[in-house]
Structure formats: C-alpha cells, structure tokens
Amino acid sequence: MIAVFARSLYRNNRVTLTVVISLMTLYIFLFVILQLMDYSLLFGNIGLVIILALVMYFSRKIDWYSPLEEWYRND
C-alpha cells in the first residue's frame, strides 16, 4: 500500500523504489530487533549509529546557509 501511494505521489519509479527499499530495510531491522530479546539494546544502538552515519554522509553537501541568505535578502 505504501509503495502504491509513493508511486502516485512521486510519479517516478526510482524514487518509489528508494522509498520501498528504505522501508523494507527499516521493517526488517525492527523485526530482527524484536526477535533478539537479549541483544536488542546492542543491535539497536549499532543500527542507530549506522543510520546517523548515513544521514551525516548524505547531508554533507547540503548548503545549509543558502535559505538564510535568501531570507535576509528579502528583508
């Protein structure tokens, strides 16, 4: 259902596939965490570190100050 919604929302197969793969990865990770009662804290923390590293890696080229420059120019 989410894949169909993402397809109708984005109208792009590549973006839809990215959304579906990321959600499948998240659901598999959560399922594994719930199955490992003894090691769930360890694997949860490892997963959070990996997610943080991915967010930091993919957001390194974002110019965070350009929206502020446009806002100051409008005043």
Contacts in CASP RR format, 6 or more apart in sequence:
PFRMAT RR
TARGET T0000
AUTHOR 0000-0000-0000
METHOD contacts of the structure
MODEL  1
MIAVFARSLYRNNRVTLTVVISLMTLYIFLFVILQLMDYSLLFGNIGLVI
ILALVMYFSRKIDWYSPLEEWYRND
2 19 0 8 1.000
2 20 0 8 1.000
2 23 0 8 1.000
3 16 0 8 1.000
3 19 0 8 1.000
3 20 0 8 1.000
6 15 0 8 1.000
6 16 0 8 1.000
6 19 0 8 1.000
6 20 0 8 1.000
7 13 0 8 1.000
7 16 0 8 1.000
10 16 0 8 1.000
10 19 0 8 1.000
29 47 0 8 1.000
32 43 0 8 1.000
33 40 0 8 1.000
33 43 0 8 1.000
33 44 0 8 1.000
34 40 0 8 1.000
36 43 0 8 1.000
END
